[in-house]
């Protein structure tokens, strides 16, 4: 790490908790050595295979449920077009993020990229949006896990706060044990879920009937409506958030950068592989489920794959298997999203954007408060509201804000710093991230169309966070945090060029 110290007014001149001065006048050893040593992750714990599994784990629960509600917004054709466009957005964004992650492989992920390109405000707004996504999504999924356990009749348990508490306690506990153990657990559970999706597809395609794809009646009053677009052209737009369910979360892979072996090579490879797997799973799951039973039969199903296999009939061995595998998919996504939220919180706290004590790590190099605090918030929200759908809508809105800002960061860095060393380069360059940016902005507006209350909740959380940053934390940033040093070096180089 370079020893440059940012001497901007935002840099604190008092000793941070954990030792070391953060002011520019420190003498002798690196002034942040003690501070950063108490905030370090276990390096080299993950290779490309575990990271590919992590990228799929973030998303895989979305293949089992949620996406099908887009059929009620756009019909088969509308959701199909929306899924293709959202797949294009994620693919373009993943290629852009792979370049940024190779340039700046730190736990800050999107916050670090935006910090370099868009300044402290851009970094904070991006990091906050990512944090909203990764705190609320596990809370929602814990409710869905409870519903699954109850519907399966496992151990006679009923959905409710004791089950949600058990989810957080067990899975946060595994993360506290260590990152290597956590990623291996996630990989195994994800493998089970992916295998189940492939087995489901084989079973469902034996009953495929193309006439069922467009069996939702067309709305004659909708502009451009047809049997394939029953709710017209606007239905495509309204289905955007549901097309995202096949890919939502894959952008979290760079958050594992500081725990990765050879991140400049490993991260781009893992991100491309996980995106390819998710595109394939989206295609076969969408076609198999709608073709087996018809779009109308599964558009409102809480468990669309099971509904596609058995309809109104008795459970079959295959539908029972898929039901249990759906639980594995939910566990995989819950588990990996807890990981992502803890690393984003860790990075923002280490740099002083959030209270610095939240980034302290344990003897096993796990950010223990970064795991426990979001876990407590997530459990409290799940137990208090029980409204998983609303929390997921808030998470999706936070995600789309971060997508727009991260794609913009790639465009800005490509134009402003063309000579920046890039171990990996995005195919298509800034044109690729421009496609992601336009589609992310469209998806952001679409989320307002689907759930205005969720949008208002998100804006309210943002307002509180912005007030905290504006009046307090932006004056207490830690200059030697990796993402801050990276930005400070860029500012220093620009000043030298001007001189």
C-alpha positions in Angstrom: 0.0 0.0 0.0 1.3 3.5 -0.8 2.1 5.7 2.2 0.5 8.9 0.7 -1.6 10.7 3.2 -4.6 12.8 2.0 -4.3 16.2 3.5 -7.7 17.5 2.5 -9.8 19.2 5.3 -11.9 16.0 5.4 -9.0 14.1 6.9 -9.2 13.8 10.7 -6.3 15.1 12.8 -7.3 13.1 16.0 -6.4 9.6 16.8 -8.9 7.1 15.6 -10.1 4.2 17.7 -7.6 1.5 17.4 -4.5 3.6 17.5 -2.5 5.7 15.0 -2.9 9.3 13.9 -4.9 10.1 10.9 -3.5 13.6 10.4 -0.9 14.6 7.9 1.7 15.5 10.6 2.4 12.0 11.9 6.0 11.0 12.1 7.9 7.7 11.8 6.0 4.5 11.0 3.0 4.5 8.8 0.5 6.6 10.8 -2.4 4.3 10.2 -0.6 1.0 10.9 -2.4 0.1 14.2 -5.7 1.4 12.9 -5.6 -0.7 9.7 -4.2 -3.8 11.4 -7.2 -4.1 13.6 -9.4 -3.8 10.5 -7.9 -6.4 8.2 -9.5 -9.3 6.4 -8.0 -12.8 5.7 -6.2 -12.5 2.4 -5.9 -15.2 -0.2 -8.9 -17.2 1.1 -10.8 -17.5 -2.2 -9.9 -18.6 -5.8 -11.9 -18.3 -9.0 -14.1 -21.4 -8.3 -15.4 -20.2 -4.9 -15.9 -16.7 -6.3 -17.9 -18.0 -9.2 -20.0 -19.9 -6.7 -20.4 -16.7 -4.7 -21.7 -14.9 -7.8 -24.3 -17.6 -8.5 -25.2 -17.9 -4.8 -26.2 -14.2 -4.6 -28.8 -14.8 -7.3 -30.0 -18.4 -7.3 -33.0 -17.9 -5.1 -34.5 -15.6 -7.7 -34.7 -18.5 -10.1 -37.0 -20.4 -7.7 -39.5 -17.6 -7.1 -40.3 -13.9 -7.6 -39.6 -13.5 -11.3 -42.9 -15.0 -12.2 -44.8 -12.0 -10.8 -43.5 -10.2 -13.9 -46.0 -12.3 -15.9 -48.8 -10.3 -14.3 -47.1 -7.1 -15.3 -46.1 -7.8 -18.9 -47.3 -11.3 -19.9 -44.9 -13.8 -21.4 -43.6 -11.5 -24.1 -43.3 -8.5 -21.9 -41.3 -10.4 -19.2 -39.2 -12.1 -21.9 -38.2 -8.8 -23.4 -37.6 -7.3 -19.9 -35.4 -10.3 -18.9 -33.4 -10.0 -22.1 -32.8 -6.3 -21.5 -32.0 -6.8 -17.9 -29.6 -9.6 -18.8 -27.9 -7.2 -21.2 -27.7 -4.6 -18.5 -26.1 -7.0 -16.0 -23.7 -8.4 -18.6 -22.5 -5.0 -19.6 -22.2 -3.9 -16.0 -20.3 -7.0 -14.9 -17.8 -6.4 -17.7 -17.4 -2.8 -16.5 -17.1 -3.8 -12.9 -14.5 -6.5 -13.7 -12.2 -3.8 -15.1 -12.8 -1.6 -12.0 -12.3 -4.5 -9.6 -8.9 -5.3 -11.3 -7.9 -1.7 -10.9 -9.0 -1.3 -7.3 -9.3 -4.8 -5.7 -10.6 -3.8 -2.2 -13.6 -4.7 0.0 -15.2 -1.4 -0.9 -16.3 -2.7 -4.3 -18.7 -0.2 -5.9 -18.1 2.5 -3.2 -14.4 2.4 -4.0 -15.0 2.7 -7.8 -17.4 5.6 -7.4 -15.1 7.3 -4.8 -12.3 7.5 -7.4 -14.6 8.6 -10.2 -17.2 10.8 -8.5 -15.6 12.0 -5.3 -16.6 11.5 -1.7 -20.3 12.2 -2.3 -20.4 9.8 -5.2 -18.7 7.1 -3.1 -21.0 7.6 -0.2 -24.2 7.6 -2.2 -23.1 4.4 -4.1 -22.0 2.6 -0.9 -25.3 3.5 0.8 -27.3 2.2 -2.1 -25.4 -1.1 -2.0 -25.8 -1.3 1.7 -29.6 -0.9 1.5 -29.7 -3.7 -1.0 -27.6 -6.1 1.1 -29.2 -5.4 4.4 -32.8 -5.6 3.3 -32.6 -8.5 0.9 -31.5 -11.0 3.6 -34.3 -9.8 5.8 -36.8 -10.5 3.1 -35.3 -13.9 2.3 -35.4 -14.9 6.0 -39.2 -14.5 5.8 -39.3 -16.6 2.6 -37.2 -19.3 4.3 -39.7 -19.4 7.1 -42.6 -19.7 4.7 -40.8 -22.5 2.9 -40.1 -24.4 6.1 -43.7 -24.1 7.2 -45.1 -25.2 3.8 -42.8 -28.2 3.8 -43.8 -29.2 7.3 -40.2 -29.4 8.4 -40.0 -30.4 12.1 -43.5 -29.0 12.7 -42.0 -25.5 12.6 -44.1 -22.4 11.8 -43.0 -19.3 10.1 -42.3 -16.5 12.6 -39.6 -14.6 14.5 -38.0 -17.7 16.2 -37.3 -19.2 12.7 -36.0 -15.9 11.4 -33.8 -15.5 14.4 -32.4 -19.0 13.9 -31.6 -18.1 10.3 -29.6 -15.0 11.3 -27.9 -16.7 14.3 -26.8 -19.8 12.4 -25.6 -18.2 9.2 -24.0 -15.2 10.7 -22.3 -17.6 13.1 -20.7 -19.5 10.1 -19.5 -16.2 8.7 -17.9 -15.3 12.1 -16.1 -18.7 12.0 -14.1 -17.6 8.9 -14.4 -16.5 5.3 -13.0 -19.7 3.8 -15.4 -21.9 5.7 -18.3 -19.6 4.8 -17.5 -19.5 1.1 -17.2 -23.3 1.0 -20.5 -23.8 2.8 -22.1 -21.4 0.3 -20.6 -23.2 -2.7 -22.0 -26.6 -1.6 -25.5 -25.2 -1.0 -25.5 -23.3 -4.3 -24.4 -26.5 -6.1 -27.4 -28.3 -4.7 -29.7 -25.5 -5.9 -28.3 -25.3 -9.4 -28.4 -29.1 -9.8 -32.1 -28.9 -8.8 -32.8 -26.2 -11.4 -31.3 -28.4 -14.1 -33.3 -31.5 -13.0 -36.5 -29.3 -12.8 -35.9 -28.1 -16.4 -35.5 -31.7 -17.7 -38.8 -32.7 -16.0 -40.7 -29.6 -17.0 -39.6 -29.7 -20.7 -41.2 -33.1 -21.0 -44.6 -31.3 -20.6 -43.7 -28.3 -22.7 -46.6 -26.8 -24.7 -45.9 -23.6 -26.6 -49.6 -22.6 -26.7 -49.5 -22.0 -22.9 -46.9 -19.3 -23.1 -49.3 -16.6 -24.3 -52.5 -17.7 -22.4 -52.9 -14.5 -20.4 -55.8 -12.5 -21.9 -54.8 -9.3 -23.7 -56.0 -6.0 -22.3 -57.6 -4.2 -25.3 -57.1 -0.8 -23.7 -53.3 -1.2 -23.4 -51.2 0.4 -26.2 -49.6 -2.2 -28.4 -51.3 -5.2 -26.7 -51.4 -8.6 -28.3 -51.4 -12.2 -27.2 -47.7 -12.1 -26.6 -47.8 -8.6 -25.0 -51.2 -8.7 -23.1 -50.4 -5.5 -21.3 -48.9 -3.6 -24.2 -45.6 -2.0 -24.6 -45.7 -0.4 -21.1 -45.9 -4.0 -19.7 -42.3 -4.5 -20.8 -41.1 -1.6 -18.7 -43.2 -2.6 -15.7 -41.6 -6.1 -15.8 -38.1 -4.8 -15.6 -37.7 -5.3 -11.8 -38.9 -8.9 -12.2 -36.5 -9.5 -15.0 -33.8 -8.4 -12.6 -34.6 -11.2 -10.2 -32.7 -13.7 -12.4 -29.5 -11.6 -11.9 -29.9 -9.4 -8.8 -26.8 -9.5 -6.6 -24.1 -10.8 -9.0 -22.5 -7.4 -8.9 -21.4 -8.2 -5.3 -18.5 -10.4 -6.3 -15.9 -7.6 -6.2 -16.7 -7.2 -2.4 -14.5 -10.3 -1.9 -11.5 -8.7 -3.5 -9.3 -8.4 -0.3 -9.9 -12.1 0.5 -9.1 -13.2 -3.1 -5.9 -14.8 -4.5 -4.5 -12.7 -7.3 -7.7 -10.5 -7.6 -6.7 -8.7 -10.8 -6.9 -12.0 -12.7 -9.4 -14.0 -10.5 -12.2 -11.4 -10.1 -12.8 -10.8 -13.9 -12.8 -14.5 -14.6 -15.2 -15.4 -11.8 -17.6 -12.6 -12.7 -17.7 -13.6 -16.3 -18.3 -17.3 -15.5 -21.0 -16.6 -12.9 -22.8 -14.2 -15.3 -22.7 -16.9 -18.0 -24.2 -19.5 -15.7 -26.9 -17.1 -14.5 -27.9 -16.3 -18.1 -28.2 -20.0 -18.9 -30.3 -20.7 -15.8 -32.6 -17.8 -16.5 -33.3 -19.0 -20.0 -34.1 -22.6 -19.1 -36.0 -21.8 -15.9 -38.2 -19.2 -17.6 -39.0 -21.3 -20.6 -39.5 -24.6 -18.7 -41.8 -23.1 -16.1 -44.0 -21.2 -18.4 -44.1 -23.9 -21.1 -45.0 -26.7 -18.7 -48.1 -25.2 -17.2 -48.8 -21.9 -19.0 -48.1 -18.4 -18.0 -51.5 -17.8 -16.4 -51.2 -20.7 -14.0 -47.9 -19.6 -12.5 -48.1 -15.7 -12.7 -49.3 -15.4 -9.0 -47.6 -18.6 -7.6 -45.4 -18.2 -4.5 -43.6 -21.3 -5.6 -43.8 -21.2 -9.5 -41.5 -24.2 -10.2 -43.6 -26.5 -8.0 -46.8 -25.1 -9.6 -45.3 -25.7 -13.0 -44.7 -29.4 -12.2 -47.9 -30.3 -10.3 -50.5 -27.6 -11.1 -53.5 -28.3 -8.9 -52.7 -31.9 -8.6 -51.0 -34.0 -5.9 -47.3 -33.5 -5.2 -45.0 -35.6 -7.3 -41.5 -36.9 -6.3 -40.0 -34.3 -8.6 -42.1 -31.4 -7.3 -41.2 -32.4 -3.7 -37.5 -32.5 -4.6 -37.7 -29.0 -6.3 -39.5 -27.7 -3.2 -36.7 -28.7 -0.9 -34.1 -27.4 -3.4 -35.9 -24.1 -3.4 -35.1 -23.9 0.3 -31.5 -24.6 -0.5 -31.6 -21.7 -3.1 -33.0 -19.3 -0.5 -30.3 -20.4 2.0 -27.5 -19.8 -0.5 -28.7 -16.3 -1.4 -29.4 -15.4 2.2 -25.9 -16.6 3.2 -24.0 -14.8 0.5 -26.0 -11.5 0.8 -25.1 -11.4 4.5 -21.4 -11.7 3.4 -21.7 -8.9 0.9 -23.5 -6.6 3.3 -20.8 -7.1 5.9 -18.0 -6.3 3.5 -19.6 -3.1 2.2 -20.3 -2.0 5.8 -16.7 -2.9 6.7 -15.2 -0.8 3.9 -17.4 2.3 4.5 -16.7 2.1 8.2 -12.9 1.6 7.8 -12.8 4.8 5.7 -14.9 6.8 8.2 -18.1 7.2 6.2 -19.9 5.2 8.9 -18.8 4.8 12.6 -15.3 3.4 12.6 -15.8 0.8 15.3 -18.0 -1.2 12.9 -15.0 -2.2 10.9 -13.1 -3.9 13.7 -12.2 -7.5 12.8 -11.8 -10.6 15.1 -8.9 -12.9 15.6 -10.2 -14.9 12.6 -10.2 -11.7 10.5 -14.0 -11.5 10.3 -15.7 -8.1 10.6 -17.7 -9.2 13.6 -19.7 -6.0 14.1 -20.1 -5.7 10.3 -21.9 -9.0 10.5 -23.8 -8.6 13.8 -25.2 -5.1 13.3 -26.8 -5.6 9.8 -28.0 -9.0 11.0 -29.7 -7.4 14.0 -31.3 -4.8 11.8 -32.4 -7.4 9.2 -33.9 -9.7 11.9 -35.7 -6.7 13.5 -37.2 -5.6 10.2 -38.3 -9.2 9.3 -39.8 -9.9 12.7 -41.6 -6.5 12.9 -43.0 -6.2 9.4 -43.2 -9.7 8.0 -43.4 -7.9 4.6 -40.8 -9.7 2.5 -42.1 -8.4 -0.8 -41.9 -4.7 0.3 -38.3 -5.2 1.6 -37.2 -6.8 -1.6 -38.7 -3.9 -3.6 -36.6 -1.4 -1.4 -33.6 -3.6 -2.0 -34.1 -3.6 -5.8 -34.5 0.2 -5.8 -31.2 0.5 -3.8 -29.6 -1.8 -6.3 -30.7 0.2 -9.4 -29.3 3.4 -7.9 -25.9 1.7 -7.4 -26.0 0.2 -10.9 -26.4 3.7 -12.5 -23.6 5.2 -10.3 -21.2 2.3 -10.8 -21.7 2.3 -14.6 -21.2 6.1 -14.6 -18.0 5.6 -12.6 -16.6 3.4 -15.4 -17.4 5.9 -18.1 -15.9 8.8 -16.1 -12.6 6.9 -15.3 -12.3 5.7 -19.0 -12.5 9.3 -20.2 -10.7 11.1 -17.4 -7.9 8.6 -16.7 -7.3 6.7 -20.0 -3.8 5.8 -19.0 -4.7 4.2 -15.7 -3.1 0.7 -15.5 -5.9 -1.7 -16.4 -5.0 -5.4 -15.9 -8.4 -6.3 -17.4 -10.2 -4.1 -20.0 -13.9 -4.1 -20.6 -14.9 -5.3 -24.1 -16.4 -2.3 -25.9 -15.0 0.1 -23.3 -17.2 3.0 -22.2 -19.9 2.1 -24.8 -20.5 -1.1 -22.8 -21.0 0.8 -19.5 -23.1 3.4 -21.3 -25.6 0.7 -22.2 -25.6 -0.5 -18.6 -26.1 3.1 -17.4 -29.1 3.8 -19.7 -30.8 0.5 -18.8 -30.1 1.0 -15.1 -31.8 4.4 -15.2 -34.8 2.8 -17.0 -35.0 0.1 -14.3 -34.8 2.7 -11.6 -37.8 4.5 -12.9 -39.6 1.2 -13.4 -39.2 0.3 -9.7 -41.2 3.5 -8.9 -44.0 2.2 -11.1 -44.1 -1.1 -9.3 -44.0 0.1 -5.6 -44.1 3.8 -4.8 -44.2 3.1 -1.1 -40.9 1.2 -1.3 -39.5 4.1 -3.3 -40.5 6.6 -0.5 -39.0 4.3 2.2 -35.7 4.1 0.2 -35.6 7.9 -0.2 -36.3 8.3 3.5 -33.3 6.0 4.5 -31.2 8.0 2.0 -32.2 11.3 3.6 -31.1 10.1 7.0 -27.8 8.8 5.6 -27.0 11.9 3.7 -27.7 14.1 6.7 -25.2 12.0 8.8 -22.6 12.2 6.1 -23.1 15.9 5.4 -23.0 17.1 9.0 -20.6 14.6 10.6 -18.7 11.8 8.8 -17.4 13.6 5.8 -15.2 15.7 8.1 -13.8 12.5 9.7 -12.7 10.3 6.8 -9.7 8.1 7.2 -7.1 9.0 4.6 -5.2 5.7 4.6 -8.2 3.4 3.9 -7.3 1.8 0.6 -10.2 3.4 -1.4 -9.4 6.8 0.0 -5.6 6.5 -0.7 -6.4 5.4 -4.2 -8.5 8.6 -4.8 -5.9 10.8 -3.0 -3.1 9.5 -5.3 -5.3 10.4 -8.3 -5.8 13.9 -7.0 -2.1 14.3 -6.4 -1.2 13.1 -9.9 -3.7 15.5 -11.4 -2.3 18.4 -9.5 1.3 17.5 -10.6 0.1 17.5 -14.2 -1.5 20.9 -13.8 1.8 22.3 -12.4 
